[in-house]
Amino acid sequence: MDGGKFMKKKRIFLSISIILVMFVTILTGCKSNQTSGELTPLGEKKYGDVKGCIWEIKNDKATVYLFGSIHIAQKDMYPFEKTVEDAFRSSNNLVVEVDANRSADTNKLQSKMLYSKNDDVYNHISKEGKEKLDTFAKELGMDMNNLKKMKLWVIESTIMQAQLKKSGYSSEAGVDSYFLNEAQNRKKILELESVDFQLDMLNSFTDEQQEKLFFSDIKYLSESDDNFKKLYDAYKAGDENALINLNVDSNKQDPEIYQKMIVDRNIGMANKIDGYLKTNDSYFVVAGLGHFIGDDSVVKLLEKKGYTVTKK
């Protein structure tokens, strides 16, 4: 796989995977097991050696930390190193893209995730796409009769998670789930976006655009088991340059997709964080790392607003 194609395939994991991974959980009626069991007291928690990427912004009496997430991970990645864990502990609020533990109208969500009674995914993809989809599902031992009522982006999440699970990765072990678990009953939990916003965005793409995204992302995973590991190792090392090389200047081949998935969302996130910085409180903001690196990033947008954003 050439470098340009490899870079393109990372965006799904660094920027939008929380949208994909959490809604399969909702659709199947399963809750993350990250929030079950006894919580570890924060004061007794040990530090780890995983760095990740974290930034600090101060404005008068407000402090905001930005921490880049990877939404699918392995359980043995935690805890993070001292800088990250201390920033989290010192913050009164945890801010995530979407709180997967928050109660939701399941019927409403399913209406946006499933095709109507007399419709299915085969009516929304090309003949070639149907053949590829059937092949992917068969290779993973999945029955398309159980998948065909799902929107294509929901099927994508199901297949991606099934592929990564074989290597020990899961959404339950994702960074978002880790911090939501730690914040439970300890911190106020806020959202940068909403379930409805993210669902409506995904459903706004044409059938052709959804098919292009689907097969690009699935092809990336199927071509090499090592692809995601490269991204994962760079994330754990906090190697921002490597992550930029793997992620940015990547999927601008479809301007509308890039605008909706990356640019517009980053603007919304930056505006919300700008509001936090006008308070007298502290916030630990967790979002896909792809939102915090590159020329169109939340970090760059906040700097344009006059804030000093410091990499920790």
Phi and psi in degrees as a GROMACS rama.xvg file:
@    title "Ramachandran Plot"
@    xaxis  label "Phi"
@    yaxis  label "Psi"
@TYPE xy
-76.7539  163.212  ASP-2
-59.2592  -40.375  GLY-3
-63.5355  -42.4577  GLY-4
-66.8272  -38.3996  LYS-5
-62.5836  -41.434  PHE-6
-62.5359  -40.4038  MET-7
-61.2118  -35.0889  LYS-8
-76.0564  -10.4828  LYS-9
-81.4839  -24.4098  LYS-10
-55.2728  -36.5558  ARG-11
-60.8678  -35.5374  ILE-12
-84.3097  -32.48  PHE-13
-89.8536  -16.4418  LEU-14
-123.123  -42.2438  SER-15
-122.779  1.91732  ILE-16
-63.2388  -28.8197  SER-17
-60.5695  -32.7893  ILE-18
-63.0607  -43.85  ILE-19
-74.8038  -48.2655  LEU-20
-70.1705  -35.7995  VAL-21
-74.8583  -29.9104  MET-22
-77.943  -23.006  PHE-23
-67.6245  -36.8592  VAL-24
-61.3122  -44.4021  THR-25
-63.7738  -45.077  ILE-26
-62.8008  -37.9528  LEU-27
-88.2998  -1.26099  THR-28
76.6156  16.8726  GLY-29
-100.958  143.37  CYS-30
-106.099  148.98  LYS-31
-61.1408  138.423  SER-32
-85.6607  5.13595  ASN-33
-66.1004  -26.9615  GLN-34
-97.5081  6.96921  THR-35
-96.5057  158.169  SER-36
89.1197  -179.697  GLY-37
-79.2851  135.827  GLU-38
-82.7259  146.314  LEU-39
-82.0866  124.141  THR-40
-55.7067  132.408  PRO-41
-57.5209  -38.6152  LEU-42
-66.3075  -20.1204  GLY-43
-100.729  -0.47839  GLU-44
-71.4116  137.186  LYS-45
-86.4183  158.215  LYS-46
-93.9585  154.698  TYR-47
-112.684  -162.094  GLY-48
-121.058  9.94802  ASP-49
-83.1998  124.345  VAL-50
-86.0219  -49.1012  LYS-51
63.3992  -165.3  GLY-52
-128.276  122.342  CYS-53
-133.922  141.318  ILE-54
-126.076  152.884  TRP-55
-123.752  138.573  GLU-56
-131.826  128.681  ILE-57
-120.464  141.899  LYS-58
-150.877  108.204  ASN-59
53.5826  -113.638  ASP-60
-99.0125  5.69732  LYS-61
-100.712  143.958  ALA-62
-132.618  130.332  THR-63
-127.028  129.751  VAL-64
-106.226  135.405  TYR-65
-108.559  122.868  LEU-66
-125.175  123.097  PHE-67
-75.5584  130.305  GLY-68
-101.914  154.066  SER-69
-120.859  124.913  ILE-70
-83.8866  -11.1952  HIS-71
-128.548  125.186  ILE-72
-150.131  -170.469  ALA-73
-114.512  147.685  GLN-74
-62.3505  -28.289  LYS-75
-80.1658  6.2071  ASP-76
-75.9673  -18.0955  MET-77
-102.297  156.333  TYR-78
-79.3927  174.547  PRO-79
-82.4094  174.721  PHE-80
-70.5598  171.821  GLU-81
-56.7948  -43.1928  LYS-82
-56.7831  -44.0091  THR-83
-71.9666  -49.8025  VAL-84
-63.3445  -39.2984  GLU-85
-67.9593  -37.5617  ASP-86
-63.2259  -41.9445  ALA-87
-64.4504  -47.0991  PHE-88
-63.1134  -34.0236  ARG-89
-79.0989  -9.54806  SER-90
-92.6246  138.363  SER-91
-78.9271  -24.0915  ASN-92
-126.566  138.511  ASN-93
-103.204  128.979  LEU-94
-116.946  124.781  VAL-95
-123.058  166.658  VAL-96
-59.2688  -55.5676  GLU-97
-143.89  134.222  VAL-98
-81.4037  103.871  ASP-99
-68.7138  -14.7443  ALA-100
-91.9321  -5.5144  ASN-101
-76.5288  139.749  ARG-102
-60.5183  141.43  SER-103
-139.474  159.196  ALA-104
-78.5413  96.8253  ASP-105
-59.6249  -41.3818  THR-106
-61.9365  -41.105  ASN-107
-65.5579  -42.4291  LYS-108
-64.7044  -43.9852  LEU-109
-63.5626  -31.8202  GLN-110
-66.0281  -24.4818  SER-111
-93.7238  -12.3793  LYS-112
-106.626  -16.9149  MET-113
-117.261  151.523  LEU-114
-75.8323  157.825  TYR-115
-67.2404  173.219  SER-116
-51.6557  -43.9946  LYS-117
-100.506  21.9796  ASN-118
-130.646  157.373  ASP-119
-155.975  175.715  ASP-120
-62.9864  -27.4507  VAL-121
-65.117  -21.3944  TYR-122
-80.9432  -2.33821  ASN-123
-123.948  8.18233  HIS-124
-132.021  161.949  ILE-125
-73.4558  169.839  SER-126
-60.924  -43.3798  LYS-127
-63.046  -39.8464  GLU-128
-62.8844  -39.5329  GLY-129
-61.4556  -43.6864  LYS-130
-64.233  -42.0626  GLU-131
-65.9514  -42.9066  LYS-132
-61.8795  -45.5235  LEU-133
-61.0406  -37.7026  ASP-134
-67.1732  -46.9815  THR-135
-57.6039  -46.894  PHE-136
-63.4248  -42.7037  ALA-137
-63.8224  -41.4187  LYS-138
-61.0459  -29.8716  GLU-139
-95.8454  3.9165  LEU-140
71.9925  26.6791  GLY-141
-99.2515  141.489  MET-142
-92.8886  115.919  ASP-143
-62.6869  -21.1622  MET-144
-63.4404  -25.6309  ASN-145
-89.8376  -11.0466  ASN-146
-110.315  -24.5865  LEU-147
-65.7584  -18.7306  LYS-148
-80.3087  -11.8103  LYS-149
-80.4813  147.721  MET-150
-61.4329  155.962  LYS-151
-61.0564  -36.7857  LEU-152
-69.8162  -26.0441  TRP-153
-73.3731  -40.6797  VAL-154
-61.6046  -40.4036  ILE-155
-56.3252  -47.4009  GLU-156
-61.9267  -42.8756  SER-157
-60.0584  -45.1863  THR-158
-69.9395  -43.0897  ILE-159
-58.5567  -46.9495  MET-160
-65.7846  -36.53  GLN-161
-64.7271  -39.762  ALA-162
-67.2692  -46.0505  GLN-163
-71.1351  -28.8713  LEU-164
-61.409  -30.8457  LYS-165
-62.6103  -24.876  LYS-166
-101.742  10.5473  SER-167
91.755  9.61949  GLY-168
-96.0182  149.119  TYR-169
-155.06  156.974  SER-170
-71.2761  -28.529  SER-171
-62.8665  -25.8559  GLU-172
-97.5679  10.1269  ALA-173
-67.1794  160.381  GLY-174
-61.0732  -38.7974  VAL-175
-60.3088  -45.57  ASP-176
-63.4952  -38.8076  SER-177
-59.4132  -50.1015  TYR-178
-73.6157  -33.2333  PHE-179
-62.0802  -38.7691  LEU-180
-63.4097  -45.7111  ASN-181
-67.5166  -29.8405  GLU-182
-84.7568  -14.4925  ALA-183
-54.7423  123.557  GLN-184
64.2932  12.8066  ASN-185
-121.99  -35.1981  ARG-186
-132.807  157.202  LYS-187
-74.6097  134.705  LYS-188
-108.955  123.376  ILE-189
-117.596  162.254  LEU-190
-119.654  137.449  GLU-191
-76.2261  -33.493  LEU-192
-130.411  -163.957  GLU-193
-139.407  160.389  SER-194
-58.9024  -46.215  VAL-195
-60.3794  -42.7704  ASP-196
-59.0938  -47.0372  PHE-197
-70.0219  -40.2953  GLN-198
-62.8042  -44.9608  LEU-199
-64.1059  -36.3347  ASP-200
-63.3837  -47.1713  MET-201
-63.1723  -37.6749  LEU-202
-78.3928  -8.16819  ASN-203
-80.4687  -14.9701  SER-204
-76.805  148.602  PHE-205
-69.6286  164.541  THR-206
-57.3213  -40.3969  ASP-207
-65.1414  -41.4016  GLU-208
-66.2134  -41.8459  GLN-209
-63.8731  -38.8993  GLN-210
-66.375  -40.2264  GLU-211
-61.6061  -46.265  LYS-212
-62.9061  -45.7605  LEU-213
-56.9395  -54.259  PHE-214
-74.9495  -25.2078  PHE-215
-65.5752  -46.895  SER-216
-71.6227  -42.9884  ASP-217
-67.4715  -37.7555  ILE-218
-62.5918  -40.0994  LYS-219
-57.7255  -45.5857  TYR-220
-69.1384  -37.9646  LEU-221
-78.3206  -21.5664  SER-222
-72.9985  -33.2257  GLU-223
-157.423  125.799  SER-224
-66.5457  -18.3293  ASP-225
-83.345  -14.8697  ASP-226
-58.5665  -52.9217  ASN-227
-67.8815  -32.6458  PHE-228
-62.3258  -37.2323  LYS-229
-61.0912  -45.1018  LYS-230
-63.7752  -44.7308  LEU-231
-62.8067  -44.6562  TYR-232
-65.8444  -39.8551  ASP-233
-64.6359  -37.8353  ALA-234
-63.08  -48.6127  TYR-235
-62.3735  -34.8572  LYS-236
-78.6542  -9.94603  ALA-237
66.6376  29.7243  GLY-238
-84.5246  87.5528  ASP-239
-62.3113  -40.2532  GLU-240
-61.5629  -43.5345  ASN-241
-64.1886  -40.1728  ALA-242
-66.5886  -37.6074  LEU-243
-63.6694  -43.5771  ILE-244
-63.3506  -30.1672  ASN-245
-84.0695  -16.8137  LEU-246
-123.36  -45.9843  ASN-247
-87.2327  163.018  VAL-248
57.0267  45.5463  ASP-249
-117.094  -63.5454  SER-250
-112.543  45.6045  ASN-251
-87.774  10.9548  LYS-252
-66.6109  -25.438  GLN-253
-118.341  97.5018  ASP-254
-55.9543  -36.1516  PRO-255
-67.656  -42.5185  GLU-256
-63.1884  -47.4416  ILE-257
-61.2078  -42.4227  TYR-258
-61.4148  -46.3507  GLN-259
-73.6068  -43.1788  LYS-260
-78.4626  -32.4492  MET-261
-114.701  -64.6764  ILE-262
-62.1136  -53.9805  VAL-263
-61.5807  -41.1408  ASP-264
-67.0354  -39.7583  ARG-265
-62.8071  -38.742  ASN-266
-62.432  -45.0578  ILE-267
-62.2957  -42.5145  GLY-268
-64.7176  -44.0377  MET-269
-62.1676  -40.0312  ALA-270
-64.5  -39.0465  ASN-271
-67.5875  -42.5366  LYS-272
-66.175  -35.67  ILE-273
-56.8765  -39.4061  ASP-274
-64.9156  -40.8346  GLY-275
-61.1498  -36.8838  TYR-276
-72.4207  -8.21478  LEU-277
-98.0565  7.09315  LYS-278
-101.507  -173.426  THR-279
-112.464  35.8181  ASN-280
-125.661  179.346  ASP-281
-123.657  142.373  SER-282
-138.603  136.783  TYR-283
-112.201  107.873  PHE-284
-100.666  122.402  VAL-285
-114.992  120.246  VAL-286
-146.461  162.493  ALA-287
-49.6369  133.413  GLY-288
-56.1401  -30.9611  LEU-289
-59.5611  -19.7801  GLY-290
-78.8658  -15.677  HIS-291
-107.951  -3.70744  PHE-292
-124.399  149.093  ILE-293
101.857  171.22  GLY-294
-66.422  -28.6196  ASP-295
-98.6445  15.7566  ASP-296
-74.6813  164.144  SER-297
-59.9077  -39.2483  VAL-298
-58.8683  -48.0941  VAL-299
-63.7065  -39.052  LYS-300
-65.7614  -38.9812  LEU-301
-69.5357  -35.6536  LEU-302
-64.2946  -36.9418  GLU-303
-66.678  -24.4403  LYS-304
-80.9495  -3.11632  LYS-305
103.048  2.56381  GLY-306
-84.6949  148.448  TYR-307
-93.4613  115.656  THR-308
-106.109  117.384  VAL-309
-106.962  124.694  THR-310
-74.9527  128.998  LYS-311
